[in-house]
Amino acid sequence: MPDWLDVAVRVILFLIVLFLLTKLLGKKQLSELSFLEYVSGITIGSIAAEVIINTDNKIWHGIIGICVFSLIIYLVEIFSVHSKQFRDFVEGSGTVIIKDGKVLEENLKKEHYTTDELLQLLRGKDIFDLSEVEYAVLEAKGSLSALPKKDFRPITRKDLGLASVNEKETQTVIMDGEILKESLTATGKNLEWLKTELDKKNITIENVFLGQIDTYGALTVDLFDDKIQVPEPIERPLMLAQLKKCQADLELFALATASEKAKRLYAKNATKIEDSIQKLTPFLKN
């Protein structure tokens, strides 16, 4: 067999072996590596490269070496799941580097991180001012987890005293002009509903590059032709506007009437509509 063909066969064979072993070890191997995974990855890559390029080496010796390293990683992961002490020893543990808004310089030096590197990690979390951080942990795999001070955290519905909204997963129901029937069924919608919604937008399924149904049951589409403008849905915003108008009318009637009984009735119903508006606004706003 010519050398070039031998190398080509080895490349294909080791590509298949490494792919199968990576699939066996799971998606964790594709994320940030632990210390052992980092060392093993370098070793496995070196073995594969050496056997592929050096045709004097036997292919099966390289495959055995790679399988042994993969088996070690697999066994380590099994032991790590059942023992925290073993997991901390092999994978490491998080290190607190900011506590109560103050940088713990000793812990930072222990992990061999400079101040510039700390600030860079914070910028990766969209934090540009150190004084905004309450607590930060340098995770075992090198990423930074940061908790901003309460004054710098995003406002939530709970902070505003509003009822929580349980959101469902957005489903992709059209892709490359083809309907994904399983996803459409998962939304509780049917084909007739989908066609009706597309007719409202004056577009056909074949023209849709991507179509999704959000948590509130609204269909949004992206077309193959970017020059075509898709009209925004108006039904829900229009309904919200009508509710606000009803509330304003009732408040106006309460001010205009001379009857105390009617005034109380108008004011009571205006309050009820206001409460309904607060609850329905997340569903009716685009």
HELIX and SHEET records of a PDB file:
HELIX    1   1 ASP A    3  LEU A   25  1                                  23    
HELIX    2   2 LYS A   27  LEU A   30  5                                   4    
HELIX    3   3 PHE A   35  ILE A   53  1                                  19    
HELIX    4   4 ILE A   59  HIS A   82  1                                  24    
HELIX    5   5 LYS A   84  GLU A   91  1                                   8    
HELIX    6   6 GLU A  105  LYS A  110  1                                   6    
HELIX    7   7 THR A  115  ARG A  123  1                                   9    
HELIX    8   8 LEU A  130  GLU A  132  5                                   3    
HELIX    9   9 LYS A  150  PHE A  152  5                                   3    
HELIX   10  10 LYS A  181  ALA A  186  1                                   6    
HELIX   11  11 LEU A  191  LYS A  200  1                                  10    
HELIX   12  12 ILE A  205  ASN A  207  5                                   3    
HELIX   13  13 GLU A  235  ALA A  256  1                                  22    
HELIX   14  14 GLU A  260  LEU A  284  1                                  25    
SHEET    1   A 4 LYS A 102  VAL A 103  0                                        
SHEET    2   A 4 THR A  95  LYS A  99 -1                                        
SHEET    3   A 4 VAL A 133  LEU A 138 -1                                        
SHEET    4   A 4 LEU A 144  PRO A 148 -1                                        
SHEET    1   B 4 GLU A 178  ILE A 179  0                                        
SHEET    2   B 4 GLN A 171  MET A 175 -1                                        
SHEET    3   B 4 VAL A 208  ILE A 213 -1                                        
SHEET    4   B 4 LEU A 219  LEU A 223 -1                                        
END                                                                             
